[in-house]
Amino acid sequence: MSGDRVQKSNERLRVAPMLLRVEDVAIMLARTKKSIRGLIHRGELNVVRHGRAVRIAVDDLLDFIARGRPQREIKLCSSNCKRKRG
């Protein structure tokens, strides 16, 4: 029976979102904890609260990063482009 419980527990871990601390997110984004808390306060970064604990789901962090990434047009140079030489 204990093997069944372990398997069910492992299945839940695979589908459960991974939660990060504010400090972890600050390190990952090379920002301060205070700036991350500001993003949370302004509603720019979703959080999960459990009592006093504040956690950020990995999916929410990835969504935040994707929203902040500017969409740039990439212009490819054709074969007749001239390069600037210094």
Biopython code that builds the backbone (N, CA, C, O; Angstrom):
import numpy as np
from Bio.PDB.StructureBuilder import StructureBuilder

atoms = [
    (1, "MET", "N", (0.803, -1.206, 0.000)),
    (1, "MET", "CA", (0.000, 0.000, 0.000)),
    (1, "MET", "C", (0.847, 1.273, 0.000)),
    (1, "MET", "O", (0.481, 2.262, -0.635)),
    (2, "SER", "N", (1.970, 1.252, 0.706)),
    (2, "SER", "CA", (2.782, 2.467, 0.769)),
    (2, "SER", "C", (3.348, 2.836, -0.593)),
    (2, "SER", "O", (3.569, 4.014, -0.873)),
    (3, "GLY", "N", (3.587, 1.837, -1.450)),
    (3, "GLY", "CA", (4.054, 2.115, -2.808)),
    (3, "GLY", "C", (3.027, 2.888, -3.613)),
    (3, "GLY", "O", (3.382, 3.749, -4.418)),
    (4, "ASP", "N", (1.745, 2.581, -3.397)),
    (4, "ASP", "CA", (0.666, 3.302, -4.080)),
    (4, "ASP", "C", (0.629, 4.758, -3.632)),
    (4, "ASP", "O", (0.433, 5.665, -4.441)),
    (5, "ARG", "N", (0.821, 4.969, -2.319)),
    (5, "ARG", "CA", (0.813, 6.343, -1.804)),
    (5, "ARG", "C", (1.966, 7.152, -2.368)),
    (5, "ARG", "O", (1.797, 8.325, -2.702)),
    (6, "VAL", "N", (3.126, 6.542, -2.477)),
    (6, "VAL", "CA", (4.294, 7.233, -3.035)),
    (6, "VAL", "C", (4.036, 7.594, -4.493)),
    (6, "VAL", "O", (4.359, 8.699, -4.928)),
    (7, "GLN", "N", (3.458, 6.669, -5.243)),
    (7, "GLN", "CA", (3.181, 6.929, -6.653)),
    (7, "GLN", "C", (2.174, 8.067, -6.804)),
    (7, "GLN", "O", (2.353, 8.941, -7.651)),
    (8, "LYS", "N", (1.114, 8.065, -5.985)),
    (8, "LYS", "CA", (0.122, 9.146, -6.049)),
    (8, "LYS", "C", (0.745, 10.475, -5.657)),
    (8, "LYS", "O", (0.443, 11.506, -6.256)),
    (9, "SER", "N", (1.611, 10.455, -4.657)),
    (9, "SER", "CA", (2.300, 11.667, -4.235)),
    (9, "SER", "C", (3.181, 12.206, -5.362)),
    (9, "SER", "O", (3.204, 13.411, -5.611)),
    (10, "ASN", "N", (3.900, 11.323, -6.038)),
    (10, "ASN", "CA", (4.746, 11.736, -7.154)),
    (10, "ASN", "C", (3.922, 12.306, -8.292)),
    (10, "ASN", "O", (4.341, 13.269, -8.936)),
    (11, "GLU", "N", (2.751, 11.726, -8.553)),
    (11, "GLU", "CA", (1.879, 12.248, -9.606)),
    (11, "GLU", "C", (1.405, 13.649, -9.264)),
    (11, "GLU", "O", (1.355, 14.514, -10.138)),
    (12, "ARG", "N", (1.056, 13.886, -8.006)),
    (12, "ARG", "CA", (0.627, 15.223, -7.599)),
    (12, "ARG", "C", (1.751, 16.228, -7.738)),
    (12, "ARG", "O", (1.510, 17.372, -8.124)),
    (13, "LEU", "N", (2.980, 15.824, -7.430)),
    (13, "LEU", "CA", (4.118, 16.731, -7.552)),
    (13, "LEU", "C", (4.364, 17.116, -9.002)),
    (13, "LEU", "O", (4.796, 18.234, -9.281)),
    (14, "ARG", "N", (4.093, 16.202, -9.925)),
    (14, "ARG", "CA", (4.318, 16.510, -11.342)),
    (14, "ARG", "C", (3.342, 17.547, -11.864)),
    (14, "ARG", "O", (3.701, 18.342, -12.732)),
    (15, "VAL", "N", (2.110, 17.560, -11.355)),
    (15, "VAL", "CA", (1.115, 18.494, -11.866)),
    (15, "VAL", "C", (1.022, 19.757, -11.023)),
    (15, "VAL", "O", (0.492, 20.764, -11.494)),
    (16, "ALA", "N", (1.519, 19.735, -9.799)),
    (16, "ALA", "CA", (1.449, 20.907, -8.938)),
    (16, "ALA", "C", (2.456, 21.953, -9.410)),
    (16, "ALA", "O", (3.587, 21.615, -9.759)),
    (17, "PRO", "N", (2.045, 23.232, -9.422)),
    (17, "PRO", "CA", (2.997, 24.274, -9.827)),
    (17, "PRO", "C", (4.089, 24.442, -8.787)),
    (17, "PRO", "O", (3.846, 24.339, -7.584)),
    (18, "MET", "N", (5.274, 24.696, -9.262)),
    (18, "MET", "CA", (6.388, 24.934, -8.357)),
    (18, "MET", "C", (6.295, 26.361, -7.844)),
    (18, "MET", "O", (6.092, 27.287, -8.629)),
    (19, "LEU", "N", (6.437, 26.546, -6.566)),
    (19, "LEU", "CA", (6.315, 27.866, -5.959)),
    (19, "LEU", "C", (7.683, 28.376, -5.529)),
    (19, "LEU", "O", (8.501, 27.632, -4.989)),
    (20, "LEU", "N", (7.913, 29.662, -5.780)),
    (20, "LEU", "CA", (9.190, 30.301, -5.463)),
    (20, "LEU", "C", (8.978, 31.388, -4.416)),
    (20, "LEU", "O", (7.917, 32.009, -4.360)),
    (21, "ARG", "N", (9.978, 31.608, -3.601)),
    (21, "ARG", "CA", (9.937, 32.704, -2.634)),
    (21, "ARG", "C", (10.267, 34.015, -3.344)),
    (21, "ARG", "O", (10.860, 34.016, -4.422)),
    (22, "VAL", "N", (9.877, 35.122, -2.729)),
    (22, "VAL", "CA", (10.176, 36.450, -3.277)),
    (22, "VAL", "C", (11.680, 36.596, -3.469)),
    (22, "VAL", "O", (12.125, 37.133, -4.483)),
    (23, "GLU", "N", (12.460, 36.127, -2.511)),
    (23, "GLU", "CA", (13.919, 36.206, -2.596)),
    (23, "GLU", "C", (14.446, 35.439, -3.814)),
    (23, "GLU", "O", (15.358, 35.904, -4.499)),
    (24, "ASP", "N", (13.866, 34.258, -4.080)),
    (24, "ASP", "CA", (14.294, 33.460, -5.235)),
    (24, "ASP", "C", (14.027, 34.197, -6.549)),
    (24, "ASP", "O", (14.868, 34.217, -7.447)),
    (25, "VAL", "N", (12.843, 34.800, -6.642)),
    (25, "VAL", "CA", (12.478, 35.538, -7.852)),
    (25, "VAL", "C", (13.382, 36.748, -8.031)),
    (25, "VAL", "O", (13.794, 37.059, -9.149)),
    (26, "ALA", "N", (13.692, 37.428, -6.938)),
    (26, "ALA", "CA", (14.580, 38.590, -7.009)),
    (26, "ALA", "C", (15.947, 38.188, -7.552)),
    (26, "ALA", "O", (16.522, 38.897, -8.378)),
    (27, "ILE", "N", (16.460, 37.068, -7.098)),
    (27, "ILE", "CA", (17.757, 36.596, -7.587)),
    (27, "ILE", "C", (17.666, 36.233, -9.064)),
    (27, "ILE", "O", (18.551, 36.576, -9.848)),
    (28, "MET", "N", (16.599, 35.540, -9.441)),
    (28, "MET", "CA", (16.444, 35.102, -10.829)),
    (28, "MET", "C", (16.334, 36.277, -11.794)),
    (28, "MET", "O", (16.831, 36.209, -12.918)),
    (29, "LEU", "N", (15.677, 37.364, -11.353)),
    (29, "LEU", "CA", (15.482, 38.523, -12.221)),
    (29, "LEU", "C", (16.535, 39.618, -12.000)),
    (29, "LEU", "O", (16.471, 40.680, -12.620)),
    (30, "ALA", "N", (17.491, 39.354, -11.122)),
    (30, "ALA", "CA", (18.552, 40.322, -10.791)),
    (30, "ALA", "C", (17.940, 41.649, -10.332)),
    (30, "ALA", "O", (18.320, 42.726, -10.792)),
    (31, "ARG", "N", (16.988, 41.532, -9.417)),
    (31, "ARG", "CA", (16.340, 42.705, -8.835)),
    (31, "ARG", "C", (16.354, 42.556, -7.329)),
    (31, "ARG", "O", (16.779, 41.528, -6.801)),
    (32, "THR", "N", (15.889, 43.583, -6.641)),
    (32, "THR", "CA", (15.831, 43.515, -5.183)),
    (32, "THR", "C", (14.505, 42.901, -4.737)),
    (32, "THR", "O", (13.533, 42.875, -5.492)),
    (33, "LYS", "N", (14.484, 42.410, -3.500)),
    (33, "LYS", "CA", (13.233, 41.883, -2.947)),
    (33, "LYS", "C", (12.178, 42.985, -2.894)),
    (33, "LYS", "O", (10.993, 42.735, -3.115)),
    (34, "LYS", "N", (12.620, 44.203, -2.601)),
    (34, "LYS", "CA", (11.689, 45.330, -2.519)),
    (34, "LYS", "C", (11.041, 45.600, -3.880)),
    (34, "LYS", "O", (9.846, 45.891, -3.942)),
    (35, "SER", "N", (11.803, 45.507, -4.958)),
    (35, "SER", "CA", (11.221, 45.745, -6.287)),
    (35, "SER", "C", (10.237, 44.638, -6.667)),
    (35, "SER", "O", (9.233, 44.905, -7.327)),
    (36, "ILE", "N", (10.516, 43.400, -6.257)),
    (36, "ILE", "CA", (9.597, 42.294, -6.519)),
    (36, "ILE", "C", (8.307, 42.500, -5.731)),
    (36, "ILE", "O", (7.213, 42.273, -6.247)),
    (37, "ARG", "N", (8.441, 42.930, -4.480)),
    (37, "ARG", "CA", (7.239, 43.219, -3.681)),
    (37, "ARG", "C", (6.425, 44.352, -4.298)),
    (37, "ARG", "O", (5.196, 44.343, -4.225)),
    (38, "GLY", "N", (7.098, 45.320, -4.902)),
    (38, "GLY", "CA", (6.397, 46.396, -5.603)),
    (38, "GLY", "C", (5.595, 45.868, -6.785)),
    (38, "GLY", "O", (4.459, 46.285, -7.008)),
    (39, "LEU", "N", (6.189, 44.950, -7.539)),
    (39, "LEU", "CA", (5.467, 44.327, -8.659)),
    (39, "LEU", "C", (4.235, 43.584, -8.161)),
    (39, "LEU", "O", (3.181, 43.620, -8.796)),
    (40, "ILE", "N", (4.371, 42.917, -7.032)),
    (40, "ILE", "CA", (3.250, 42.184, -6.442)),
    (40, "ILE", "C", (2.166, 43.167, -5.998)),
    (40, "ILE", "O", (0.984, 42.961, -6.272)),
    (41, "HIS", "N", (2.574, 44.225, -5.319)),
    (41, "HIS", "CA", (1.624, 45.225, -4.807)),
    (41, "HIS", "C", (0.850, 45.890, -5.946)),
    (41, "HIS", "O", (-0.344, 46.157, -5.810)),
    (42, "ARG", "N", (1.518, 46.155, -7.058)),
    (42, "ARG", "CA", (0.860, 46.791, -8.216)),
    (42, "ARG", "C", (0.051, 45.806, -9.049)),
    (42, "ARG", "O", (-0.623, 46.203, -10.000)),
    (43, "GLY", "N", (0.112, 44.526, -8.700)),
    (43, "GLY", "CA", (-0.657, 43.521, -9.425)),
    (43, "GLY", "C", (-0.008, 43.068, -10.714)),
    (43, "GLY", "O", (-0.661, 42.426, -11.537)),
    (44, "GLU", "N", (1.261, 43.385, -10.911)),
    (44, "GLU", "CA", (1.966, 42.998, -12.131)),
    (44, "GLU", "C", (2.480, 41.561, -12.059)),
    (44, "GLU", "O", (2.755, 40.943, -13.087)),
    (45, "LEU", "N", (2.609, 41.036, -10.850)),
    (45, "LEU", "CA", (3.102, 39.677, -10.643)),
    (45, "LEU", "C", (2.151, 38.975, -9.683)),
    (45, "LEU", "O", (1.989, 39.403, -8.541)),
    (46, "ASN", "N", (1.524, 37.898, -10.145)),
    (46, "ASN", "CA", (0.565, 37.151, -9.323)),
    (46, "ASN", "C", (1.290, 36.348, -8.255)),
    (46, "ASN", "O", (2.412, 35.883, -8.457)),
    (47, "VAL", "N", (0.624, 36.194, -7.112)),
    (47, "VAL", "CA", (1.217, 35.441, -6.007)),
    (47, "VAL", "C", (0.216, 34.452, -5.432)),
    (47, "VAL", "O", (-0.988, 34.541, -5.672)),
    (48, "VAL", "N", (0.742, 33.518, -4.673)),
    (48, "VAL", "CA", (-0.044, 32.573, -3.892)),
    (48, "VAL", "C", (0.255, 32.895, -2.435)),
    (48, "VAL", "O", (1.416, 32.924, -2.026)),
    (49, "ARG", "N", (-0.789, 33.137, -1.653)),
    (49, "ARG", "CA", (-0.592, 33.443, -0.230)),
    (49, "ARG", "C", (-1.110, 32.280, 0.608)),
    (49, "ARG", "O", (-2.205, 31.763, 0.387)),
    (50, "HIS", "N", (-0.297, 31.894, 1.563)),
    (50, "HIS", "CA", (-0.684, 30.861, 2.530)),
    (50, "HIS", "C", (-0.283, 31.387, 3.885)),
    (50, "HIS", "O", (0.884, 31.318, 4.271)),
    (51, "GLY", "N", (-1.258, 31.914, 4.610)),
    (51, "GLY", "CA", (-0.941, 32.587, 5.868)),
    (51, "GLY", "C", (-0.120, 33.835, 5.556)),
    (51, "GLY", "O", (-0.535, 34.669, 4.752)),
    (52, "ARG", "N", (1.024, 33.961, 6.180)),
    (52, "ARG", "CA", (1.907, 35.096, 5.919)),
    (52, "ARG", "C", (2.872, 34.833, 4.763)),
    (52, "ARG", "O", (3.538, 35.747, 4.276)),
    (53, "ALA", "N", (2.938, 33.580, 4.334)),
    (53, "ALA", "CA", (3.877, 33.211, 3.272)),
    (53, "ALA", "C", (3.376, 33.713, 1.916)),
    (53, "ALA", "O", (2.198, 33.570, 1.588)),
    (54, "VAL", "N", (4.269, 34.290, 1.149)),
    (54, "VAL", "CA", (3.973, 34.761, -0.200)),
    (54, "VAL", "C", (4.863, 33.980, -1.152)),
    (54, "VAL", "O", (6.085, 33.967, -1.003)),
    (55, "ARG", "N", (4.252, 33.332, -2.126)),
    (55, "ARG", "CA", (4.999, 32.538, -3.094)),
    (55, "ARG", "C", (4.555, 32.895, -4.502)),
    (55, "ARG", "O", (3.423, 33.327, -4.719)),
    (56, "ILE", "N", (5.458, 32.712, -5.454)),
    (56, "ILE", "CA", (5.177, 32.989, -6.866)),
    (56, "ILE", "C", (5.272, 31.669, -7.617)),
    (56, "ILE", "O", (6.281, 30.969, -7.544)),
    (57, "ALA", "N", (4.201, 31.340, -8.343)),
    (57, "ALA", "CA", (4.214, 30.121, -9.155)),
    (57, "ALA", "C", (5.134, 30.338, -10.354)),
    (57, "ALA", "O", (5.190, 31.437, -10.906)),
    (58, "VAL", "N", (5.845, 29.307, -10.749)),
    (58, "VAL", "CA", (6.765, 29.391, -11.882)),
    (58, "VAL", "C", (6.016, 29.840, -13.137)),
    (58, "VAL", "O", (6.527, 30.663, -13.897)),
    (59, "ASP", "N", (4.818, 29.313, -13.361)),
    (59, "ASP", "CA", (4.030, 29.705, -14.538)),
    (59, "ASP", "C", (3.727, 31.202, -14.533)),
    (59, "ASP", "O", (3.783, 31.848, -15.580)),
    (60, "ASP", "N", (3.403, 31.768, -13.345)),
    (60, "ASP", "CA", (3.144, 33.202, -13.255)),
    (60, "ASP", "C", (4.405, 34.009, -13.516)),
    (60, "ASP", "O", (4.345, 35.072, -14.134)),
    (61, "LEU", "N", (5.536, 33.518, -13.055)),
    (61, "LEU", "CA", (6.799, 34.202, -13.317)),
    (61, "LEU", "C", (7.112, 34.194, -14.812)),
    (61, "LEU", "O", (7.528, 35.213, -15.364)),
    (62, "LEU", "N", (6.917, 33.062, -15.462)),
    (62, "LEU", "CA", (7.170, 32.973, -16.903)),
    (62, "LEU", "C", (6.225, 33.880, -17.688)),
    (62, "LEU", "O", (6.631, 34.493, -18.675)),
    (63, "ASP", "N", (4.961, 33.967, -17.253)),
    (63, "ASP", "CA", (4.009, 34.883, -17.900)),
    (63, "ASP", "C", (4.461, 36.332, -17.740)),
    (63, "ASP", "O", (4.394, 37.116, -18.687)),
    (64, "PHE", "N", (4.920, 36.686, -16.542)),
    (64, "PHE", "CA", (5.405, 38.040, -16.293)),
    (64, "PHE", "C", (6.587, 38.363, -17.207)),
    (64, "PHE", "O", (6.650, 39.444, -17.793)),
    (65, "ILE", "N", (7.506, 37.434, -17.322)),
    (65, "ILE", "CA", (8.679, 37.647, -18.170)),
    (65, "ILE", "C", (8.257, 37.802, -19.629)),
    (65, "ILE", "O", (8.776, 38.665, -20.336)),
    (66, "ALA", "N", (7.321, 36.973, -20.082)),
    (66, "ALA", "CA", (6.861, 37.044, -21.473)),
    (66, "ALA", "C", (6.155, 38.374, -21.755)),
    (66, "ALA", "O", (6.323, 38.947, -22.832)),
    (67, "ARG", "N", (5.369, 38.867, -20.797)),
    (67, "ARG", "CA", (4.681, 40.155, -20.990)),
    (67, "ARG", "C", (5.664, 41.305, -21.059)),
    (67, "ARG", "O", (5.425, 42.290, -21.758)),
    (68, "GLY", "N", (6.772, 41.188, -20.336)),
    (68, "GLY", "CA", (7.742, 42.267, -20.287)),
    (68, "GLY", "C", (8.718, 42.284, -21.442)),
    (68, "GLY", "O", (9.426, 43.267, -21.660)),
    (69, "ARG", "N", (8.752, 41.189, -22.181)),
    (69, "ARG", "CA", (9.697, 41.082, -23.286)),
    (69, "ARG", "C", (9.157, 41.859, -24.484)),
    (69, "ARG", "O", (8.079, 41.539, -24.986)),
    (70, "PRO", "N", (9.882, 42.867, -24.947)),
    (70, "PRO", "CA", (9.393, 43.640, -26.096)),
    (70, "PRO", "C", (9.410, 42.814, -27.374)),
    (70, "PRO", "O", (10.313, 42.011, -27.610)),
    (71, "GLN", "N", (8.402, 43.032, -28.175)),
    (71, "GLN", "CA", (8.348, 42.357, -29.472)),
    (71, "GLN", "C", (9.141, 43.211, -30.462)),
    (71, "GLN", "O", (8.750, 44.340, -30.758)),
    (72, "ARG", "N", (10.215, 42.697, -30.957)),
    (72, "ARG", "CA", (11.078, 43.448, -31.871)),
    (72, "ARG", "C", (11.037, 42.831, -33.250)),
    (72, "ARG", "O", (10.964, 41.614, -33.418)),
    (73, "GLU", "N", (11.086, 43.697, -34.212)),
    (73, "GLU", "CA", (11.212, 43.202, -35.572)),
    (73, "GLU", "C", (12.690, 42.972, -35.839)),
    (73, "GLU", "O", (13.535, 43.800, -35.498)),
    (74, "ILE", "N", (12.978, 41.869, -36.438)),
    (74, "ILE", "CA", (14.362, 41.578, -36.795)),
    (74, "ILE", "C", (14.477, 41.746, -38.300)),
    (74, "ILE", "O", (13.810, 41.055, -39.071)),
    (75, "LYS", "N", (15.322, 42.663, -38.699)),
    (75, "LYS", "CA", (15.531, 42.886, -40.122)),
    (75, "LYS", "C", (16.797, 42.168, -40.538)),
    (75, "LYS", "O", (17.881, 42.406, -40.006)),
    (76, "LEU", "N", (16.631, 41.306, -41.477)),
    (76, "LEU", "CA", (17.789, 40.569, -41.971)),
    (76, "LEU", "C", (18.399, 41.334, -43.136)),
    (76, "LEU", "O", (17.698, 41.872, -43.993)),
    (77, "CYS", "N", (19.674, 41.363, -43.139)),
    (77, "CYS", "CA", (20.396, 42.052, -44.187)),
    (77, "CYS", "C", (20.472, 41.161, -45.439)),
    (77, "CYS", "O", (20.829, 39.985, -45.365)),
    (78, "SER", "N", (20.132, 41.750, -46.569)),
    (78, "SER", "CA", (20.258, 40.971, -47.802)),
    (78, "SER", "C", (21.725, 40.931, -48.208)),
    (78, "SER", "O", (22.564, 41.570, -47.573)),
    (79, "SER", "N", (22.028, 40.205, -49.231)),
    (79, "SER", "CA", (23.423, 40.021, -49.617)),
    (79, "SER", "C", (24.093, 41.322, -50.076)),
    (79, "SER", "O", (25.321, 41.396, -50.125)),
    (80, "ASN", "N", (23.298, 42.349, -50.413)),
    (80, "ASN", "CA", (23.903, 43.593, -50.888)),
    (80, "ASN", "C", (24.026, 44.657, -49.800)),
    (80, "ASN", "O", (24.261, 45.824, -50.113)),
    (81, "CYS", "N", (23.873, 44.282, -48.536)),
    (81, "CYS", "CA", (24.033, 45.241, -47.417)),
    (81, "CYS", "C", (25.485, 45.672, -47.317)),
    (81, "CYS", "O", (26.401, 44.874, -47.516)),
    (82, "LYS", "N", (25.681, 46.935, -47.007)),
    (82, "LYS", "CA", (27.030, 47.428, -46.808)),
    (82, "LYS", "C", (27.319, 47.483, -45.313)),
    (82, "LYS", "O", (26.487, 47.951, -44.536)),
    (83, "ARG", "N", (28.462, 47.022, -44.918)),
    (83, "ARG", "CA", (28.858, 47.080, -43.527)),
    (83, "ARG", "C", (29.613, 48.366, -43.264)),
    (83, "ARG", "O", (30.409, 48.833, -44.079)),
    (84, "LYS", "N", (29.337, 48.917, -42.104)),
    (84, "LYS", "CA", (30.094, 50.109, -41.695)),
    (84, "LYS", "C", (31.442, 49.659, -41.191)),
    (84, "LYS", "O", (31.541, 48.729, -40.390)),
    (85, "ARG", "N", (32.450, 50.305, -41.648)),
    (85, "ARG", "CA", (33.804, 49.969, -41.182)),
    (85, "ARG", "C", (34.398, 51.195, -40.526)),
    (85, "ARG", "O", (34.295, 52.312, -41.033)),
    (86, "GLY", "N", (35.024, 50.959, -39.382)),
    (86, "GLY", "CA", (35.572, 52.060, -38.594)),
    (86, "GLY", "C", (36.894, 52.370, -38.987)),
    (86, "GLY", "O", (37.508, 53.277, -38.426)),
]
sb = StructureBuilder()
sb.init_structure("model")
sb.init_model(0)
sb.init_chain("A")
sb.init_seg("    ")
for serial, (resi, resn, name, xyz) in enumerate(atoms, 1):
    if name == "N":
        sb.init_residue(resn, " ", resi, " ")
    sb.init_atom(name, np.array(xyz, "f"), 0.0, 1.0, " ", f" {name:<3s}", serial, name[0])
structure = sb.get_structure()
